[in-house]
Structure formats: structure tokens, C-alpha cells
Amino acid sequence: MSVAEWFSERLPVRGSDLRELTNEPVPNHLRRWWYALGGTPAYLFVVQIVTGILLAFYYQPSAETAYESVRYITEQAHFGWYVRSVHKWGATLMVAAVILHQMRVYFTGAYRKPREINWMVGMCMLVCTLLIGFTGYALVYEQLSYWGATVAANIADTVPIAGPWIKQFLLAGDTYNARTLSRFFVLHAAVMPALMILLIIIHIAIIRLQGVTEFHFEDEKSGEPDHFNFFPDHLMTEIIMGLILMVLLSVLATVLPATMGPVADPLNTPEVIKPEWFLYVTFRWLKLFSITTAVLSMGFIVFTFFLWPFIDAWVRRRWPKSEFSVYVGILGVLAIIGLTVWEGAVAH
Amino acid sequence: MASSEASGRRRSLLAGGLLLAMWAALVASYGTFASYAVRFLFPARRRDPSWTYVLDAKSLPVGQALQYITPDGAKITLARQGSGQAAEDFVALSSVCPHLGCQVSWEGQNNRFFCPCHNGVFAPDGTGVSGPPGDAGQSLPKYSVKIQNGLVYLDVPQADGLAQVELRQIDESERIVGPGHDPCLMADLDRDQDRRFS
């Protein structure tokens, strides 16, 4: 009995079945790089899982040991600086890739019927990505990450009705205490990634069920097939993307490695508090309005975008030729860029 | 015939009832587990406050303040505002800004509490005067002080078994002075900023 026969008796899966399963016809527009942004965050998520598991071997989530363990990873562990820096830059690129992917989906109208549910799943993934980024930054236990977490918990506290519970849940008490860091660690390294994996499975399953939205361009040659094979053609594209990302991550990790700020001091608030760049929008927004107004309006905006496919459908039914969603999108992008640059450029 | 139909109805009714009971038991058991799990995630209620010795009243000069972390992690500023030996000569306030939770510090020279995050200013009795807390009418929560045999005691919450932080006095050198008030601090912050954006 050959080895292949031995396995096929125990795993009755044929190569043709696998080909059938993976060979989803891929529309031709996915040959364009701008449309391959969906695979980018997925690839970066895998990088984050791998580097995150490596970091967890040394990281100790308690107020007494967290900072020192991060310092050990950064300065003493073999290639610790590289693993931590790739993790940090992977998070940055993942947030950027998710936002860019969502923008592409928005401006191409790929969220419209029948893909409303997948848009909502995507919004959940965006929020999940931001929360993973936020909780991860809090784990370093630097001054800025400590006070960033404190301020964020107090922002959550202002949410009507559920606010105090959210704060209690996040901090494991009324204030940042001995149990807070382990809670952030569990959320960052177990709960949120598990939720993310579940959302990715649902996201991909819906894409497979509905097929990818197809786009056609004026420069397409007539007579060419509309689709190409996932395996190996599109997989090759994704592998090239993965290679480019790995090179990019390594260059960023080497040229701009993750550093250590001053250790958290619960009795000394720094004069300038800044969250990670992807939360600059929220932070600036909070400075523009009273805290309750800012939190409620921010929640309203996120909820509006969550339901955008239905709002857009209603607008298009009433005014079929309206470019409303495009104008709203442009306004949103300008607001995100403007508020981020503003917050990054000034101290207060 | 009629009796067999009635028996069939009874059987299907019984089967339906059993199915319903099974579902009810499943929902009740998993629901109970879920409620326990949710309750578990929220910390146990802390113990009632009790009088805790802080320091000898003579060791804190008028116009100066010390900061403490209580056994349950609450941060308190104890300031001496009078030269007498009575509880009224001392004030103990939470040093957590009610705006966004930043650390407030006592500025003896300006006779005020100050929050560096958004320039919140509090009067010596903890009332919000200007900045976001003043605008929102927020004050610093107050803790009771008592003096017994020349010793200062604070009525503070105790630890609930997990938080092992002792009541501790923070060294004077660790105290923050406020934004733009301390050139050394500003130099540190500039360096931190450089790190953040590097």
C-alpha cells in the first residue's frame, strides 16, 4: 500500500474536490492591485497572530512586570526588537489596509444589495481591528499607553446607560488597578482575535456565497474571458502581496523600530497625551465638543455607516441619479484626514 | 379506535411537553451559566471604607500636599490648608480629574488643584473652577479626614483581596507640577513626544 493510498483511505478527500473548493472564478478586475486590498489585512492578521504568539512567550501582563518584560523583549531577547517592531508595524499597516479596503468598497458601491450584511460584518471587523490596536498599545505600560487607556475608559464612562458598565468591564474596577492589565491582555490576545477570526470566516463565506462584485473598465480588451482561476492565478497575486508586505514590514521594523517610552506612573499625567495615530480622529473630535456631545455624535456616525447600505438604498430610491453617497464619502475621507493631521500636528 | 386516537394525542402532547421542558432546561442552564460568566467579569464590590492612618500632622507643612494610592487603587491628594491641628485644616480629595481621569496635583503657589490634560482648575475645596470640569460643574470627590492624637487618618476604601497596593506616600520628587510650570518636565515630555513620532 502506498503512502498516498494509506492517507486517502483515512482522509477521503480527492485533489479534484480541493480544486473545486478553491477554484472560485475570480473576476478580471481583481488583477488590478487596488482591488486586492481585501487580502492585505487578512495576510497582516496572520502576521499579527504569529508575532503576537511569539511576544506572549515573554510578555507578563501585570503592572509590576509588564514594562520590564517588554523592555526585555525589545533589548535582550534574540530578535525581540524585530518581532515586536513587526508586530507594531503590522498593526499600523493592518488598520490602514482595513480602512483603505473599506473605502474602496464604499466608493465602488460594492456594499449595495445583496451585500448589505457583508458591509455590516466589515464594519464590525473595522471596530474590532481598532479595539485590538487600542488594547495592544495599552499592554506596553508606558506613560502614554497607561494614560491613553485611562482616558479611553473615562470616555466610555460617558456613554449613556451602558457607559459605567463598559468602564467597569474595561478597567475591572472604578480606576486602573492591579487587575486591569491582565484584562487588556485577555481582550487583546484571546477574545478580540477569536471574534476577528469568526468575523473573517463569516465575511469570506458570504463572499463565496454571493461571489465578488464584478467591475468592468473601459480599457478592457473585448473577447477576453471575464474571469480567471483563484488557484493558482489569484493565489500568486496574494503571495506577491504577502512578499511585498513582509519586505515592507521588515524595512519599517529595521529603520523605525519600536522603542520604549517612560514607564507608566499612575501619579503623574504627562502634559501631552496622544493615542495611537488611528484614534487621532476620535481624540480630536473629543476636543471639539463637550464630552457627551462628542461621544454621542461619534456613536451616531459609526451607527450611520453601519447601516449605510440601507440609507443609501433609500436615498437612491427617492433620487435615482443622486451622487449622495459619493459626496458623503468624500466628506468622510476629508474629515478623517483633516482631523488626523490636525491632532498629529498640535500638542493640545 | 377513539381510544387509540386519544392515546396518540396524549403521546404527542407528552412528547411536545418533554421537548419544551428540555429546551427550557437548556435555556435555563446555559442562561444561568452566561449570567454567572457576565457577573464574574465585573469585579466584586469593594469593602466599606475604614479609617486608615496616613501621617503625623506635624510632618506636612501648611500649603503643601502629598499624594496617596489607597489599598483599592484610588488616588488621593492630602493638602494642608491651615496651621491648626484640626481636621478642617486638612483636605483630602480624589486626585483623579472627573473629566477624563487624569491625575490632578496641588499647586501650593497658586492655591489650586490643577489637571494637566485639559487645563482643569479646581479650588482648594475641590470645586471645579475653570477648564472642562469647571464648565461641567464637576468637583473632586472628597474623603473624610480625622485627627487623633496629632495623627492624620483618612476614611478610605480597603482592598478587596486582589489589589495588593499598600497605602503609600508618594515622594515629593514624584509630584507633577503642571504644564509649562516645570522646565525639566517639559524637556522630558519633548523627548517622549520625539519617541512617539519617531
Interface residues (C-beta under 8 A of the other chain):
Chain A: Q143 L144 W147 T150 V151 A153 N154 I155 W165 Q168 F169 A172 G173 D174 T175 Y176 N177 A178 R179 L256 T259 M260 G261 P262 D265 P266 L267 N268 T269 P270 E271 V272 I273 K274 K287 S290 I291 G344 A347 H348
Chain B: L41 F42 P43 R46 Q67 I69 D72 G73 A74 K75 S95 V96 H99 L100 G101 C102 Q103 C115 P116 C117 H118 P132 D135 A136 L162 A163 Q164 V165 I170 E174 R175 I176 P179 G180 L185 M186 D188 L189 D192 Q193 R195 R196 F197 S198
